[in-house]
Amino acid sequence: MNWGEFFAMKGYGLYVWGSFGVALLIFIVEIALVRHRRAIALQQLRLLRDAGEEE
């Protein structure tokens, strides 16, 4: 077995590697969205804390 056969996977390589690629893309997007939502939540908490200190 050589690398070409491994990546081709008897004609199903495009489906298999494409599926892995899509899954990886989804994981990366999910991580980015979670980090963004966390940053927004922390910013909102800081604003609430600062507003409470002014009163």
C-alpha positions in Angstrom: 0.0 0.0 0.0 1.4 3.4 -0.9 0.3 6.9 0.0 -1.7 7.5 -3.2 -3.8 4.4 -2.4 -4.2 5.5 1.2 -5.5 8.9 0.3 -7.7 7.6 -2.6 -9.3 5.0 -0.3 -10.5 2.9 -3.2 -12.5 5.7 -4.8 -14.0 7.1 -1.5 -11.1 9.4 -0.6 -12.8 12.6 -1.7 -15.9 11.8 0.5 -13.9 10.6 3.5 -11.3 13.5 3.4 -14.0 16.0 2.5 -16.0 14.9 5.6 -13.0 15.3 7.8 -12.4 18.7 6.3 -15.9 19.9 6.9 -15.9 18.5 10.5 -12.6 20.3 11.2 -14.0 23.5 9.8 -17.1 23.2 12.0 -14.9 22.7 15.1 -12.8 25.7 14.2 -15.8 27.9 13.7 -17.4 26.7 16.9 -14.2 27.5 18.9 -14.1 31.0 17.4 -17.8 31.6 18.2 -17.4 30.4 21.8 -14.3 32.7 22.3 -16.2 35.6 20.8 -19.3 35.1 23.0 -17.0 34.7 26.1 -15.3 38.1 25.3 -18.7 39.7 24.9 -20.0 38.3 28.2 -16.8 39.4 30.0 -17.2 42.9 28.5 -20.8 43.1 29.7 -19.8 42.0 33.2 -17.2 44.7 33.3 -19.7 47.3 32.2 -22.2 46.1 34.9 -19.5 46.2 37.5 -18.3 49.7 36.6 -21.9 50.9 36.5 -22.5 49.5 40.0 -19.4 51.3 41.4 -20.5 54.7 40.1 -23.8 54.6 42.1 
